[in-house]
Amino acid sequence: MNLEYLKTFYTTVREKSVSKTAKLLHMSQPGVSVQLQALEKELGFQLLVRSNKGVVLTDAGQIVYDYAVSLLSIQKDIERELDSLRTNVQEMIISSCTTVGSYSLPCSLYLFKKKFPKVKVLLDICNSDTVINNLLNNSSHIGIIQGYPSNSKIEFTRITSCSLILVCSKKNCKFDTVTLSELAQIPLIIREKGSGSRMCLEENLHKLDLTLREFNVVMELSSSEAIKSALSAGKGYALLPELSIKNDLMSGALHKVEIQDWFFETHYYLAHLKGKLPKGPEKEFFDFIKSSRRGFC
């Protein structure tokens, strides 16, 4: 099987578009179509159906795509490890949820690099859903997520926990303490769907038989920094992980509001594909980040 044609097929499925695939792979659209047709002819099955919404996998196409993910990942691993031998530099790809990747992991990576100076670390910061997807499509081999994981193909190891704290801008804060019923009334700014912070908030509310529909959500933003900017402008309140606001609380930029009779908690997990244990530099990092030596900022 021609791996170049398989890569073209994989990219077309991922992008759901022949034109986008052509741009990414620096090919013409007819060239992409020729390779897809050649792969279908070789395998004896139609793999894709074109529609107004792009391309859709057939049943045979789904089988080929699932194996293409693994085969192309193996090819990438071979190239990466051979390049490590050639340059004497080992490469490690980590996908991390925003809270850990932006606020806690930099200090850990600094300590890790001091111990393993020949390891090149590539850090992809994204929301927890994207971390899981990166592991499933082999874009990264180690993930760090926030929330309550549930994926049969991923193995999770809890590494730390922290509180979700209700905060607002110190100059615009009207409360020092709120009840749960008052919390439901104040303007609340939350993270987007797919983020670990959002999932943890929903899980904590579920324990109280509540949903976000019962709260006064005024904005959904895609990062803790965006939420902090909105808070600074006096646009509302937010429940944010303590890991992401320690410095803001110490400097006085944000004010903590106590919630009576309730404690919101969130957890963080190391993640990797089941049956694909970390090895080489990934194994070293995996063991390091689980230990007390990790030095989260």
Summary of the structure (lengths in Angstrom):
residues: 297
radius of gyration: 22.7
end to end distance: 47.9
largest distance: 68.9
contacts: 952
relative contact order: 0.14
helix: 48%
strand: 26%
